Amino acid sequence: MKTGAKVGIGCLVALAVLVAALVVGGIWWVNSPTGAGWIRRVHTLKAGAESLKSLNRQYAFTPPADGRVTETRLKDYLAICKELKPKLAPDEQWLRAHQNQQGDLKDAKKGIDIVSHAMVEFAGALKSKKMSPAEFTWIQDQMQDAAREAAKAVSSPLQKRIAELKAQLQYKGLTAAQRGDLEQKLDQAQKESKQQPASELSHNAVLYQKYQGELNASDLGYFTGMLLRGQSDGNVSWGTREKD
């Protein structure tokens, strides 16, 4: 995030930021009520961006050399997400509905208001846990890497076979003979699995597995990328972040 008003969230809010630049540059009709309203919005937007930047200074964060996320900080991260998700959900729905559309000035005004509101909410939630945007995004990155590691650990042919057999055993229409046959096959597959060398998961992958449900449920969708990463589409999906 290089300047207060430059927050990329797609074509629609790009229009909003362009309008903001016109207002700041004095090109808009500054003395009119409409112009004054735009100026207030731009100033609010800049103040919100600065509040997030200030948290990086106030709670300066250096990633640990071992790359381990502590369980305490992961819980703080989840608490922030859980606090923000219901507050930002209506705005995210509006953004998704208008993604990559060429909005008018009314839409641009709405876009600025959404960004400003999200910045205020994010700053407050982060501050409550004494966490910087840098630490927040670092934790998210580590958990996304851990999600991929955990997924690979259960994707071996034998593990897939065990999962399939367990799923088949859930079918209520099985005859006694069919159920017995499946149980025998499952028992054999599990014995073979125990004989294979253990694939040790990293600390972060174990932590991810423990909190996987909460991480998925509290995902903030657009807003982490939009506000804390400066990504144009705002999307950050679990297990899909590309390595830098």
Secondary structure as a PSIPRED ss2 file (coil, helix, strand):
# PSIPRED VFORMAT (PSIPRED V4.0)

   1 M C   1.000  0.000  0.000
   2 K C   1.000  0.000  0.000
   3 T C   1.000  0.000  0.000
   4 G C   1.000  0.000  0.000
   5 A C   1.000  0.000  0.000
   6 K C   1.000  0.000  0.000
   7 V C   1.000  0.000  0.000
   8 G C   1.000  0.000  0.000
   9 I C   1.000  0.000  0.000
  10 G C   1.000  0.000  0.000
  11 C H   0.000  1.000  0.000
  12 L H   0.000  1.000  0.000
  13 V H   0.000  1.000  0.000
  14 A H   0.000  1.000  0.000
  15 L H   0.000  1.000  0.000
  16 A H   0.000  1.000  0.000
  17 V H   0.000  1.000  0.000
  18 L H   0.000  1.000  0.000
  19 V H   0.000  1.000  0.000
  20 A H   0.000  1.000  0.000
  21 A H   0.000  1.000  0.000
  22 L H   0.000  1.000  0.000
  23 V H   0.000  1.000  0.000
  24 V H   0.000  1.000  0.000
  25 G C   1.000  0.000  0.000
  26 G C   1.000  0.000  0.000
  27 I C   1.000  0.000  0.000
  28 W C   1.000  0.000  0.000
  29 W C   1.000  0.000  0.000
  30 V C   1.000  0.000  0.000
  31 N C   1.000  0.000  0.000
  32 S C   1.000  0.000  0.000
  33 P H   0.000  1.000  0.000
  34 T H   0.000  1.000  0.000
  35 G H   0.000  1.000  0.000
  36 A H   0.000  1.000  0.000
  37 G H   0.000  1.000  0.000
  38 W H   0.000  1.000  0.000
  39 I H   0.000  1.000  0.000
  40 R H   0.000  1.000  0.000
  41 R H   0.000  1.000  0.000
  42 V H   0.000  1.000  0.000
  43 H H   0.000  1.000  0.000
  44 T H   0.000  1.000  0.000
  45 L H   0.000  1.000  0.000
  46 K H   0.000  1.000  0.000
  47 A H   0.000  1.000  0.000
  48 G H   0.000  1.000  0.000
  49 A H   0.000  1.000  0.000
  50 E H   0.000  1.000  0.000
  51 S H   0.000  1.000  0.000
  52 L H   0.000  1.000  0.000
  53 K H   0.000  1.000  0.000
  54 S H   0.000  1.000  0.000
  55 L H   0.000  1.000  0.000
  56 N H   0.000  1.000  0.000
  57 R H   0.000  1.000  0.000
  58 Q H   0.000  1.000  0.000
  59 Y C   1.000  0.000  0.000
  60 A C   1.000  0.000  0.000
  61 F C   1.000  0.000  0.000
  62 T C   1.000  0.000  0.000
  63 P C   1.000  0.000  0.000
  64 P C   1.000  0.000  0.000
  65 A C   1.000  0.000  0.000
  66 D C   1.000  0.000  0.000
  67 G C   1.000  0.000  0.000
  68 R C   1.000  0.000  0.000
  69 V C   1.000  0.000  0.000
  70 T C   1.000  0.000  0.000
  71 E H   0.000  1.000  0.000
  72 T H   0.000  1.000  0.000
  73 R H   0.000  1.000  0.000
  74 L H   0.000  1.000  0.000
  75 K H   0.000  1.000  0.000
  76 D H   0.000  1.000  0.000
  77 Y H   0.000  1.000  0.000
  78 L H   0.000  1.000  0.000
  79 A H   0.000  1.000  0.000
  80 I H   0.000  1.000  0.000
  81 C H   0.000  1.000  0.000
  82 K H   0.000  1.000  0.000
  83 E H   0.000  1.000  0.000
  84 L H   0.000  1.000  0.000
  85 K H   0.000  1.000  0.000
  86 P H   0.000  1.000  0.000
  87 K H   0.000  1.000  0.000
  88 L H   0.000  1.000  0.000
  89 A H   0.000  1.000  0.000
  90 P H   0.000  1.000  0.000
  91 D H   0.000  1.000  0.000
  92 E H   0.000  1.000  0.000
  93 Q H   0.000  1.000  0.000
  94 W H   0.000  1.000  0.000
  95 L H   0.000  1.000  0.000
  96 R H   0.000  1.000  0.000
  97 A H   0.000  1.000  0.000
  98 H C   1.000  0.000  0.000
  99 Q C   1.000  0.000  0.000
 100 N C   1.000  0.000  0.000
 101 Q C   1.000  0.000  0.000
 102 Q C   1.000  0.000  0.000
 103 G C   1.000  0.000  0.000
 104 D C   1.000  0.000  0.000
 105 L H   0.000  1.000  0.000
 106 K H   0.000  1.000  0.000
 107 D H   0.000  1.000  0.000
 108 A H   0.000  1.000  0.000
 109 K H   0.000  1.000  0.000
 110 K H   0.000  1.000  0.000
 111 G H   0.000  1.000  0.000
 112 I H   0.000  1.000  0.000
 113 D H   0.000  1.000  0.000
 114 I H   0.000  1.000  0.000
 115 V H   0.000  1.000  0.000
 116 S H   0.000  1.000  0.000
 117 H H   0.000  1.000  0.000
 118 A H   0.000  1.000  0.000
 119 M H   0.000  1.000  0.000
 120 V H   0.000  1.000  0.000
 121 E H   0.000  1.000  0.000
 122 F H   0.000  1.000  0.000
 123 A H   0.000  1.000  0.000
 124 G H   0.000  1.000  0.000
 125 A H   0.000  1.000  0.000
 126 L H   0.000  1.000  0.000
 127 K H   0.000  1.000  0.000
 128 S H   0.000  1.000  0.000
 129 K C   1.000  0.000  0.000
 130 K C   1.000  0.000  0.000
 131 M C   1.000  0.000  0.000
 132 S C   1.000  0.000  0.000
 133 P H   0.000  1.000  0.000
 134 A H   0.000  1.000  0.000
 135 E H   0.000  1.000  0.000
 136 F H   0.000  1.000  0.000
 137 T H   0.000  1.000  0.000
 138 W H   0.000  1.000  0.000
 139 I H   0.000  1.000  0.000
 140 Q H   0.000  1.000  0.000
 141 D H   0.000  1.000  0.000
 142 Q H   0.000  1.000  0.000
 143 M H   0.000  1.000  0.000
 144 Q H   0.000  1.000  0.000
 145 D H   0.000  1.000  0.000
 146 A H   0.000  1.000  0.000
 147 A H   0.000  1.000  0.000
 148 R H   0.000  1.000  0.000
 149 E H   0.000  1.000  0.000
 150 A H   0.000  1.000  0.000
 151 A H   0.000  1.000  0.000
 152 K H   0.000  1.000  0.000
 153 A H   0.000  1.000  0.000
 154 V C   1.000  0.000  0.000
 155 S C   1.000  0.000  0.000
 156 S C   1.000  0.000  0.000
 157 P H   0.000  1.000  0.000
 158 L H   0.000  1.000  0.000
 159 Q H   0.000  1.000  0.000
 160 K H   0.000  1.000  0.000
 161 R H   0.000  1.000  0.000
 162 I H   0.000  1.000  0.000
 163 A H   0.000  1.000  0.000
 164 E H   0.000  1.000  0.000
 165 L H   0.000  1.000  0.000
 166 K H   0.000  1.000  0.000
 167 A H   0.000  1.000  0.000
 168 Q H   0.000  1.000  0.000
 169 L C   1.000  0.000  0.000
 170 Q C   1.000  0.000  0.000
 171 Y C   1.000  0.000  0.000
 172 K C   1.000  0.000  0.000
 173 G C   1.000  0.000  0.000
 174 L C   1.000  0.000  0.000
 175 T C   1.000  0.000  0.000
 176 A H   0.000  1.000  0.000
 177 A H   0.000  1.000  0.000
 178 Q H   0.000  1.000  0.000
 179 R H   0.000  1.000  0.000
 180 G H   0.000  1.000  0.000
 181 D H   0.000  1.000  0.000
 182 L H   0.000  1.000  0.000
 183 E H   0.000  1.000  0.000
 184 Q H   0.000  1.000  0.000
 185 K H   0.000  1.000  0.000
 186 L H   0.000  1.000  0.000
 187 D H   0.000  1.000  0.000
 188 Q H   0.000  1.000  0.000
 189 A H   0.000  1.000  0.000
 190 Q H   0.000  1.000  0.000
 191 K H   0.000  1.000  0.000
 192 E H   0.000  1.000  0.000
 193 S H   0.000  1.000  0.000
 194 K H   0.000  1.000  0.000
 195 Q H   0.000  1.000  0.000
 196 Q C   1.000  0.000  0.000
 197 P C   1.000  0.000  0.000
 198 A C   1.000  0.000  0.000
 199 S C   1.000  0.000  0.000
 200 E C   1.000  0.000  0.000
 201 L C   1.000  0.000  0.000
 202 S C   1.000  0.000  0.000
 203 H H   0.000  1.000  0.000
 204 N H   0.000  1.000  0.000
 205 A H   0.000  1.000  0.000
 206 V H   0.000  1.000  0.000
 207 L H   0.000  1.000  0.000
 208 Y H   0.000  1.000  0.000
 209 Q H   0.000  1.000  0.000
 210 K H   0.000  1.000  0.000
 211 Y H   0.000  1.000  0.000
 212 Q H   0.000  1.000  0.000
 213 G H   0.000  1.000  0.000
 214 E H   0.000  1.000  0.000
 215 L H   0.000  1.000  0.000
 216 N H   0.000  1.000  0.000
 217 A H   0.000  1.000  0.000
 218 S C   1.000  0.000  0.000
 219 D C   1.000  0.000  0.000
 220 L C   1.000  0.000  0.000
 221 G C   1.000  0.000  0.000
 222 Y H   0.000  1.000  0.000
 223 F H   0.000  1.000  0.000
 224 T H   0.000  1.000  0.000
 225 G H   0.000  1.000  0.000
 226 M H   0.000  1.000  0.000
 227 L H   0.000  1.000  0.000
 228 L H   0.000  1.000  0.000
 229 R H   0.000  1.000  0.000
 230 G C   1.000  0.000  0.000
 231 Q C   1.000  0.000  0.000
 232 S C   1.000  0.000  0.000
 233 D C   1.000  0.000  0.000
 234 G C   1.000  0.000  0.000
 235 N C   1.000  0.000  0.000
 236 V C   1.000  0.000  0.000
 237 S C   1.000  0.000  0.000
 238 W C   1.000  0.000  0.000
 239 G C   1.000  0.000  0.000
 240 T C   1.000  0.000  0.000
 241 R C   1.000  0.000  0.000
 242 E C   1.000  0.000  0.000
 243 K C   1.000  0.000  0.000
 244 D C   1.000  0.000  0.000
